[in-house]
Amino acid sequence: MNGQFDAIHFVGKASPIPLFFQFARFEQYFKEPAMKRYFEAAGQPKEIRWYDTGHDLNDIQCLLDRAAFLEKQIGLRRVAPLISKKF
């Protein structure tokens, strides 16, 4: 019923905005082929990372990679030094 609103129909229109896809290898809601189709539907520029975690992407590397992407794209303040102080 909501298929017409599925993001796969719109992700290709994001270009030239850079997209960063983060996917979980132990995803319980989506199969890997569906995640790959979503990535392929996006235009350039884009990048993809896979993590050995579940749907919540609760691995610290996910946060660090996302922060690094946002540092590069929008000048977000560096997050890594803040995190390393806590661990």
Backbone as CSV, one residue per row, in Angstrom:
resi,resn,N_x,N_y,N_z,CA_x,CA_y,CA_z,C_x,C_y,C_z
1,MET,0.806,-1.189,0.000,0.000,0.000,0.000,0.863,1.272,0.000
2,ASN,1.941,1.270,0.765,2.812,2.441,0.835,3.995,2.361,-0.116
3,GLY,4.015,1.360,-0.985,5.145,1.158,-1.885,5.498,2.361,-2.722
4,GLN,4.501,3.147,-3.092,4.776,4.331,-3.911,5.597,5.378,-3.167
5,PHE,5.617,5.287,-1.834,6.376,6.233,-1.023,7.724,5.690,-0.581
6,ASP,8.076,4.505,-1.046,9.342,3.878,-0.674,10.501,4.762,-1.135
7,ALA,11.473,4.938,-0.267,12.616,5.827,-0.533,13.397,5.434,-1.780
8,ILE,13.335,4.181,-2.201,14.089,3.764,-3.384,13.636,4.524,-4.630
9,HIS,12.409,5.016,-4.616,11.890,5.781,-5.751,12.428,7.213,-5.787
10,PHE,13.028,7.664,-4.710,13.449,9.059,-4.605,14.948,9.250,-4.393
11,VAL,15.636,8.222,-3.938,17.057,8.366,-3.597,17.893,8.793,-4.809
12,GLY,17.496,8.399,-5.991,18.231,8.780,-7.198,18.142,10.259,-7.516
13,LYS,17.199,10.946,-6.941,17.021,12.377,-7.191,17.886,13.245,-6.274
14,ALA,18.633,12.650,-5.387,19.450,13.405,-4.436,20.694,14.014,-5.075
15,SER,21.154,13.476,-6.181,22.366,13.987,-6.823,22.211,15.463,-7.129
16,PRO,23.248,16.232,-6.948,24.639,15.905,-6.654,24.986,15.922,-5.168
17,ILE,24.002,15.815,-4.309,24.272,15.797,-2.868,24.971,14.480,-2.506
18,PRO,26.117,14.524,-1.834,26.814,13.293,-1.439,25.990,12.486,-0.433
19,LEU,25.924,11.186,-0.650,25.187,10.286,0.234,26.138,9.281,0.860
20,PHE,25.891,8.964,2.106,26.704,7.997,2.844,25.769,6.924,3.387
21,PHE,25.921,5.716,2.896,25.080,4.601,3.298,25.809,3.737,4.315
22,GLN,25.155,3.446,5.407,25.694,2.576,6.444,24.714,1.416,6.623
23,PHE,25.211,0.214,6.403,24.359,-0.969,6.490,24.926,-1.978,7.484
24,ALA,24.003,-2.685,8.134,24.360,-3.707,9.120,24.371,-5.087,8.469
25,ARG,25.403,-5.850,8.746,25.473,-7.220,8.222,24.490,-8.158,8.928
26,PHE,24.086,-7.818,10.147,23.150,-8.653,10.901,21.797,-7.946,11.022
27,GLU,21.376,-7.372,9.933,20.110,-6.637,9.849,18.939,-7.600,9.968
28,GLN,17.990,-7.284,10.835,16.855,-8.185,11.017,15.634,-7.783,10.191
29,TYR,15.609,-6.582,9.626,14.434,-6.116,8.902,14.600,-6.115,7.384
30,PHE,15.837,-6.027,6.901,16.084,-5.931,5.465,17.125,-6.961,5.061
31,LYS,16.969,-7.502,3.879,17.938,-8.458,3.333,19.032,-7.684,2.598
32,GLU,20.212,-8.268,2.544,21.346,-7.606,1.904,21.063,-7.212,0.451
33,PRO,20.420,-8.061,-0.363,20.135,-7.632,-1.744,19.285,-6.359,-1.816
34,ALA,18.353,-6.194,-0.897,17.526,-4.973,-0.869,18.375,-3.758,-0.530
35,MET,19.306,-3.913,0.402,20.178,-2.800,0.771,21.076,-2.428,-0.399
36,LYS,21.573,-3.425,-1.120,22.419,-3.163,-2.287,21.626,-2.475,-3.395
37,ARG,20.373,-2.882,-3.617,19.529,-2.234,-4.633,19.303,-0.760,-4.275
38,TYR,19.101,-0.487,-3.015,18.897,0.891,-2.567,20.138,1.730,-2.857
39,PHE,21.311,1.180,-2.523,22.560,1.885,-2.797,22.726,2.120,-4.299
40,GLU,22.451,1.099,-5.094,22.608,1.210,-6.551,21.630,2.222,-7.145
41,ALA,20.471,2.403,-6.548,19.478,3.353,-7.053,19.909,4.801,-6.856
42,ALA,20.831,5.031,-5.940,21.312,6.390,-5.662,22.281,6.829,-6.743
43,GLY,22.263,8.119,-7.022,23.227,8.677,-7.966,24.553,8.951,-7.268
44,GLN,25.459,9.539,-8.004,26.773,9.905,-7.475,26.730,11.336,-6.974
45,PRO,27.562,11.706,-6.055,28.535,10.889,-5.329,27.873,10.121,-4.179
46,LYS,28.434,8.955,-3.905,27.914,8.122,-2.829,29.010,7.208,-2.335
47,GLU,28.869,6.769,-1.106,29.779,5.751,-0.574,28.986,4.849,0.359
48,ILE,29.531,3.669,0.579,28.840,2.656,1.365,29.799,2.033,2.362
49,ARG,29.295,1.720,3.537,30.072,0.996,4.555,29.173,-0.080,5.152
50,TRP,29.773,-1.205,5.438,29.075,-2.333,6.062,29.669,-2.574,7.434
51,TYR,28.810,-2.914,8.399,29.262,-3.106,9.775,28.757,-4.436,10.318
52,ASP,29.583,-5.072,11.114,29.216,-6.341,11.768,28.405,-6.031,13.015
53,THR,27.202,-5.556,12.805,26.293,-5.190,13.884,24.863,-5.391,13.415
54,GLY,23.906,-5.107,14.285,22.499,-5.240,13.947,21.903,-3.936,13.444
55,HIS,20.593,-3.934,13.296,19.842,-2.816,12.721,20.166,-1.470,13.368
56,ASP,20.424,-1.451,14.654,20.660,-0.186,15.361,22.022,0.436,15.070
57,LEU,22.888,-0.277,14.372,24.234,0.226,14.073,24.907,0.757,15.334
58,ASN,24.857,-0.044,16.384,25.379,0.402,17.677,26.856,0.053,17.882
59,ASP,27.609,0.100,16.836,29.058,-0.087,16.888,29.686,1.304,16.848
60,ILE,30.663,1.555,17.676,31.289,2.881,17.745,31.856,3.306,16.390
61,GLN,32.295,2.346,15.584,32.854,2.682,14.273,31.805,3.323,13.368
62,CYS,30.557,2.933,13.519,29.472,3.556,12.743,29.401,5.053,13.034
63,LEU,29.447,5.392,14.297,29.400,6.796,14.704,30.618,7.557,14.192
64,LEU,31.788,6.971,14.330,33.008,7.639,13.878,32.996,7.863,12.369
65,ASP,32.553,6.863,11.614,32.502,7.002,10.151,31.484,8.060,9.734
66,ARG,30.324,8.060,10.390,29.291,9.047,10.077,29.792,10.453,10.397
67,ALA,30.442,10.599,11.529,30.981,11.908,11.915,32.051,12.367,10.935
68,ALA,32.918,11.457,10.503,33.968,11.821,9.538,33.347,12.284,8.221
69,PHE,32.298,11.606,7.781,31.601,12.008,6.558,31.033,13.423,6.721
70,LEU,30.390,13.682,7.854,29.799,14.997,8.084,30.850,16.081,8.301
71,GLU,31.988,15.718,8.854,33.101,16.678,8.971,33.492,17.158,7.580
72,LYS,33.633,16.199,6.680,34.078,16.501,5.315,33.000,17.273,4.544
73,GLN,31.756,16.906,4.704,30.686,17.489,3.889,30.173,18.830,4.386
74,ILE,30.019,18.971,5.700,29.403,20.196,6.222,30.225,20.891,7.301
75,GLY,31.444,20.415,7.527,32.307,21.062,8.509,31.934,20.788,9.952
76,LEU,31.274,19.659,10.195,30.938,19.282,11.568,32.209,19.230,12.405
77,ARG,32.111,19.694,13.619,33.245,19.638,14.544,33.680,18.186,14.732
78,ARG,34.976,17.954,14.867,35.494,16.598,15.019,34.923,15.934,16.261
79,VAL,34.412,14.729,16.071,33.788,13.965,17.148,34.770,12.979,17.769
80,ALA,35.679,12.442,16.979,36.590,11.396,17.452,37.324,11.770,18.740
81,PRO,37.878,12.987,18.877,38.565,13.312,20.136,37.628,13.284,21.344
82,LEU,36.388,13.649,21.158,35.414,13.618,22.259,35.121,12.203,22.692
83,ILE,35.009,11.310,21.718,34.699,9.919,22.016,35.885,9.227,22.681
84,SER,37.083,9.500,22.189,38.263,8.814,22.726,38.491,9.175,24.196
85,LYS,38.044,10.335,24.629,38.185,10.721,26.030,37.292,9.868,26.944
86,LYS,36.202,9.358,26.381,35.264,8.581,27.180,35.628,7.108,27.236
87,PHE,36.468,6.635,26.324,36.812,5.210,26.272,38.210,4.968,26.714
